[in-house]
């Protein structure tokens, strides 16, 4: 069990809370309070309960298709009798509360596991918020579930620390039912012998797939599951050319251009290479036992796997919120290790700018669109991952 560390968090929490309230008021004043992603869940839930189609039709925006399992609509049934605008307000402040709680739990986790006790708390917290502010803005404006899912997987990690693998597996399985991307954690769990968590996660996932059959009947539920699979396949059909993925950057580097038809084979090849890279990172970490305990190695790979999700799957830009723990971890390394060479600090600053600095009002329309269309967000994420892997392995090699 990890030792509790006292954090002076309330001041930061109040500052963040006041900012979220002000942002909410500005959204209302400027008629910008839309929560289009939440609208997809809300209207999808209405259709689900009323027996109407939930896949293949846009809810609100042209891109507002429901892409998740039928189970993922069940939590939203609490809003069925509530008008959309009221439900949206409630959901907005739930997302805001999740940001504050997530920041606290991530900071606490990294302090406990990696013993970053000498770092000034406010410096790390405010810089992390600044780097992620653009992503927080998008999540608050659109109202997706990414923050809730990241929080769910951070809590799942805490449950593993407390040897509550059964509870952890249930939480992870529920997360999979919302976004299947988190299946990347299964190899990590197996490699670190978290067999009870792995099995419970898979059982929960399978049970969740068939739970809606209680309300719909098995035939209707099977039809929905089939439609869900077709939607996922269609959504990922352009994976090899999706701008922010690692595949697109390899395409550019190798000048392969039209990889559309060979995209699946190409993507599987890149995933295999990426998997070998992860195995190498795990191997390197296990060679130098004095520098890090088993729990440190597991936590590092676990958070790294979550951060990789947006660059190996077709996602929207707000999914890069999943790299929040890695952003905070990189700041801990930056401020706790003054021996970092200047070139590495410049490298990290460039990564922060690419990852969180694409503000339309700052760069102007032309430059901002250039960053978006050419995948600089994904590149920034890759650079962040590269930095923390390099720094951690450089520490082990000098242990």
C-alpha positions in Angstrom: 0.0 0.0 0.0 1.3 3.4 -0.9 2.0 6.0 1.7 -0.4 9.0 1.8 1.2 12.4 1.0 -0.3 15.6 2.2 -1.1 18.0 -0.6 -2.0 21.7 -0.3 -4.5 21.4 -3.1 -7.6 23.5 -2.1 -6.2 26.9 -3.4 -5.5 25.5 -6.8 -8.9 23.7 -6.9 -10.7 27.0 -6.1 -8.8 28.9 -8.8 -9.6 26.2 -11.3 -13.3 26.1 -10.2 -13.6 29.9 -10.6 -12.1 29.7 -14.1 -14.7 27.0 -15.1 -17.6 29.1 -13.7 -16.3 32.1 -15.7 -15.9 30.1 -18.8 -19.4 28.7 -18.4 -20.8 32.3 -18.1 -18.9 33.4 -21.2 -20.2 30.4 -23.2 -23.7 31.3 -22.3 -23.3 35.0 -23.0 -21.8 34.3 -26.5 -24.3 31.6 -27.3 -21.5 29.1 -27.5 -22.8 26.7 -24.9 -23.5 23.7 -27.1 -21.9 20.5 -25.8 -22.3 18.7 -29.1 -20.5 15.5 -28.0 -22.8 15.3 -25.0 -25.7 15.9 -27.4 -24.7 12.7 -29.2 -25.0 10.7 -26.0 -28.2 12.4 -24.9 -30.0 12.0 -28.2 -28.6 8.5 -28.7 -29.9 7.6 -25.3 -33.4 8.9 -26.2 -33.3 6.8 -29.4 -32.1 3.8 -27.5 -35.0 4.0 -24.9 -37.5 4.7 -27.6 -36.3 1.8 -29.8 -35.0 3.9 -32.6 -31.7 3.8 -34.5 -28.6 4.9 -32.7 -25.9 4.1 -35.3 -25.3 5.7 -38.7 -27.2 8.9 -38.1 -25.8 12.3 -37.1 -26.9 13.8 -33.8 -26.5 17.5 -34.1 -23.3 18.1 -36.0 -22.6 16.2 -39.3 -19.8 14.4 -37.5 -21.9 13.7 -34.5 -22.3 9.9 -34.9 -22.6 7.6 -32.0 -19.6 5.2 -32.1 -19.7 3.4 -28.8 -21.3 0.2 -27.4 -25.0 0.2 -26.5 -24.0 -0.2 -22.9 -22.3 3.2 -22.9 -25.8 4.9 -23.2 -27.1 3.4 -20.0 -25.5 5.9 -17.6 -27.1 8.7 -19.6 -30.6 7.4 -19.0 -30.6 9.5 -15.8 -31.1 12.5 -18.1 -34.1 11.0 -20.0 -36.8 13.2 -18.3 -34.5 16.3 -18.1 -34.5 18.9 -20.9 -31.3 19.0 -22.9 -30.2 22.5 -21.7 -30.5 21.5 -18.0 -28.8 18.2 -18.6 -26.0 20.0 -20.4 -25.4 22.4 -17.5 -25.3 19.5 -15.1 -22.9 17.6 -17.3 -20.7 20.6 -17.9 -20.1 21.0 -14.1 -19.5 17.2 -13.8 -16.8 17.5 -16.4 -15.3 20.5 -14.6 -15.3 18.6 -11.3 -13.7 15.6 -13.0 -10.8 17.8 -14.2 -10.1 19.0 -10.7 -10.3 15.5 -9.2 -8.2 14.1 -12.0 -5.5 16.7 -11.4 -5.5 15.9 -7.7 -5.4 12.1 -8.1 -2.7 12.2 -10.8 -0.5 14.5 -8.8 -1.0 12.4 -5.7 -0.3 9.2 -7.6 3.0 10.4 -9.2 4.2 11.7 -5.8 3.5 8.5 -4.1 4.9 6.1 -6.7 8.0 8.1 -7.9 8.7 10.0 -4.7 8.7 13.5 -6.2 8.3 15.0 -2.8 10.7 18.0 -3.2 8.8 19.6 -6.1 6.7 22.7 -5.5 3.1 21.6 -6.0 1.8 24.8 -7.4 4.4 24.9 -10.1 3.6 21.5 -11.5 -0.2 21.9 -11.2 -0.4 25.3 -12.9 2.0 24.4 -15.7 0.1 21.2 -16.3 -3.1 23.2 -16.5 -1.5 25.7 -18.9 -0.2 23.0 -21.2 -3.6 21.2 -21.2 -5.8 24.3 -21.2 -6.7 24.0 -24.9 -7.7 20.4 -24.4 -9.7 21.3 -21.3 -11.4 24.0 -23.3 -12.4 21.5 -26.0 -13.7 18.9 -23.5 -15.8 21.5 -21.7 -17.1 23.0 -24.9 -17.9 19.6 -26.5 -18.8 17.6 -23.4 -17.2 14.2 -24.2 -16.4 11.4 -21.7 -12.6 11.3 -22.1 -11.9 12.9 -18.7 -14.2 10.5 -16.9 -12.6 7.6 -18.6 -9.0 8.8 -17.7 -10.2 9.3 -14.1 -11.7 5.8 -14.2 -8.4 4.3 -15.2 -6.4 6.3 -12.7 -8.8 5.1 -9.9 -8.4 1.5 -11.4 -4.6 1.9 -11.0 -5.1 3.0 -7.4 -7.2 -0.1 -6.7 -4.4 -2.3 -8.0 -2.0 -0.7 -5.6 -4.5 -1.6 -2.8 -4.6 -5.2 -4.1 -8.2 -4.8 -5.1 -7.8 -6.3 -8.6 -11.4 -7.5 -8.8 -12.7 -3.9 -8.4 -10.0 -2.6 -10.7 -11.0 -5.1 -13.4 -14.7 -4.1 -13.2 -13.8 -0.5 -13.6 -11.5 -1.2 -16.6 -14.1 -3.4 -18.2 -16.7 -0.6 -17.9 -14.2 1.8 -19.6 -13.7 -0.6 -22.5 -17.5 -0.5 -23.1 -17.2 3.2 -23.7 -14.0 3.2 -25.7 -12.4 0.0 -26.9 -9.1 1.8 -27.3 -8.2 0.9 -23.7 -7.7 -2.7 -24.7 -4.0 -1.6 -25.1 -3.8 -2.0 -21.3 -4.5 -5.8 -21.5 -0.9 -6.7 -22.6 0.5 -4.5 -19.9 -1.6 -6.2 -17.2 -0.6 -9.6 -18.5 3.1 -8.7 -18.7 3.0 -7.6 -15.0 1.0 -10.6 -13.9 -2.2 -8.8 -13.0 -4.2 -11.8 -14.1 -7.2 -11.3 -11.8 -7.6 -7.7 -13.1 -7.3 -8.9 -16.7 -9.8 -11.7 -16.4 -12.3 -9.5 -14.5 -11.9 -6.7 -17.1 -12.7 -9.1 -20.0 -15.7 -10.7 -18.1 -17.1 -7.3 -17.3 -16.7 -6.2 -20.9 -18.5 -9.3 -22.3 -21.2 -9.0 -19.7 -21.7 -5.3 -20.5 -22.2 -6.2 -24.2 -25.2 -8.3 -23.4 -26.6 -6.3 -20.5 -28.8 -4.1 -22.8 -30.5 -7.4 -24.0 -32.4 -7.3 -20.7 -34.3 -4.3 -21.9 -34.2 -4.9 -25.7 -34.1 -8.7 -26.1 -31.2 -10.6 -27.5 -32.1 -10.2 -31.2 -32.3 -6.4 -31.0 -29.2 -6.2 -28.9 -27.2 -8.4 -31.4 -28.3 -6.1 -34.2 -27.0 -3.1 -32.3 -23.7 -4.9 -31.6 -23.3 -5.7 -35.3 -24.1 -2.0 -36.2 -21.5 -0.9 -33.6 -18.8 -3.1 -35.1 -19.6 -1.8 -38.6 -19.4 1.8 -37.3 -16.0 1.2 -35.7 -14.6 -0.4 -38.8 -15.9 2.5 -40.9 -14.5 5.0 -38.5 -11.0 3.5 -38.6 -10.9 2.8 -42.3 -8.6 5.8 -42.9 -6.3 5.0 -40.0 -3.1 5.0 -42.1 -3.6 8.6 -43.2 -5.2 10.1 -40.1 -3.1 13.2 -39.5 -2.2 12.8 -35.8 -1.4 9.1 -35.8 2.0 7.5 -36.0 1.0 5.8 -39.2 0.5 9.2 -41.0 3.9 10.4 -39.8 5.6 7.1 -41.0 3.8 7.6 -44.3 5.3 11.1 -44.6 8.8 10.0 -43.6 8.8 7.1 -46.1 6.9 9.1 -48.8 4.4 6.3 -49.2 1.5 8.6 -50.1 -1.4 6.4 -51.1 -1.5 3.8 -48.5 -5.3 3.8 -48.2 -5.9 0.2 -49.5 -3.0 -1.3 -47.7 -3.8 0.7 -44.6 -4.8 -2.3 -42.4 -1.6 -4.3 -43.1 0.5 -1.2 -42.8 -1.1 -0.2 -39.5 -0.7 -3.7 -38.1 3.0 -3.6 -39.0 3.5 -0.3 -37.2 1.6 -1.7 -34.2 3.9 -4.6 -34.1 7.0 -2.4 -34.2 5.4 -0.2 -31.5 4.7 -3.3 -29.4 8.3 -4.4 -29.7 9.3 -0.9 -28.6 7.1 -1.2 -25.5 8.7 -4.6 -24.7 12.1 -3.0 -25.0 11.1 -0.2 -22.6 9.9 -2.8 -20.1 13.1 -4.9 -20.5 15.3 -1.8 -20.0 13.3 -0.9 -16.8 13.6 -4.4 -15.4 17.4 -4.6 -15.9 18.1 -1.9 -13.2 16.1 -3.0 -10.2 17.6 -0.5 -7.7 16.4 2.5 -9.7 12.8 1.7 -9.6 10.5 -0.8 -7.8 8.0 -3.1 -9.6 5.2 -0.7 -8.9 7.2 2.2 -10.5 7.8 0.1 -13.6 4.2 -1.0 -13.9 2.9 2.6 -13.3 5.2 4.0 -15.9 4.2 1.5 -18.6 0.5 1.7 -17.7 0.4 5.5 -18.1 2.6 5.3 -21.2 0.2 2.9 -22.9 -2.8 5.2 -22.2 -0.8 8.1 -23.7 -0.1 6.1 -26.9 -3.9 5.5 -27.6 -4.5 8.8 -29.6 -1.6 8.2 -31.9 -2.5 4.5 -32.8 -6.2 5.0 -33.3 -8.4 7.4 -35.3 -9.6 9.8 -32.6 -10.6 13.5 -32.2 -8.1 16.0 -30.8 -9.7 16.0 -27.3 -8.7 12.4 -26.9 -5.1 13.7 -26.4 -6.3 14.5 -22.9 -5.3 10.9 -22.2 -1.6 12.1 -22.1 -2.3 14.3 -19.0 -0.4 12.0 -16.7 2.6 11.9 -19.0 2.6 15.7 -19.3 2.6 16.0 -15.5 5.3 13.3 -15.3 7.5 15.2 -17.8 7.2 18.3 -15.6 8.2 16.4 -12.5 11.3 15.1 -14.4 12.1 18.6 -15.7 12.0 20.3 -12.3 13.5 17.5 -10.2 16.4 16.8 -12.5 18.4 20.1 -13.1 21.1 18.1 -15.0 18.8 17.8 -18.0 20.9 19.2 -21.0 19.6 22.4 -22.7 18.9 20.6 -25.9 16.5 18.3 -24.1 14.7 21.2 -22.4 14.3 22.9 -25.8 13.0 19.5 -27.2 10.5 19.3 -24.4 9.3 22.9 -24.8 8.7 22.2 -28.6 6.7 19.1 -27.6 4.5 21.2 -25.2 3.9 23.8 -28.0 2.9 21.2 -30.5 0.8 19.3 -28.0 -1.1 22.1 -26.3 -0.3 25.3 -28.0 -2.4 25.3 -31.2 -4.6 28.2 -30.2 -6.5 29.6 -33.2 -6.5 33.1 -31.8 -2.7 33.0 -31.1 -1.4 31.7 -34.4 -4.2 32.9 -36.7 -6.3 30.8 -39.0 -3.7 29.8 -41.6 -1.0 28.6 -39.2 -3.5 26.9 -36.9 -5.1 25.0 -39.7 -1.6 24.0 -41.0 -0.8 22.5 -37.5 -4.1 20.7 -37.5 -4.0 19.2 -41.0 -0.4 18.1 -40.7 -0.7 16.3 -37.4 1.4 18.5 -35.1 -0.7 17.6 -32.2 0.1 13.9 -32.7 3.8 14.8 -33.2 3.8 16.7 -29.9 2.4 13.7 -28.1 5.1 11.5 -29.7 7.8 13.9 -28.6 6.4 13.9 -25.0 6.4 10.1 -24.9 9.9 10.1 -26.4 11.2 12.5 -23.7 9.9 10.6 -20.7 11.1 7.3 -22.1 14.6 8.7 -22.9 14.9 10.4 -19.5 13.7 7.4 -17.5 16.0 5.0 -19.4 19.0 7.4 -19.1 18.4 7.4 -15.3 18.4 3.6 -15.2 21.6 3.4 -17.3 23.4 5.7 -14.8 22.1 3.9 -11.7 
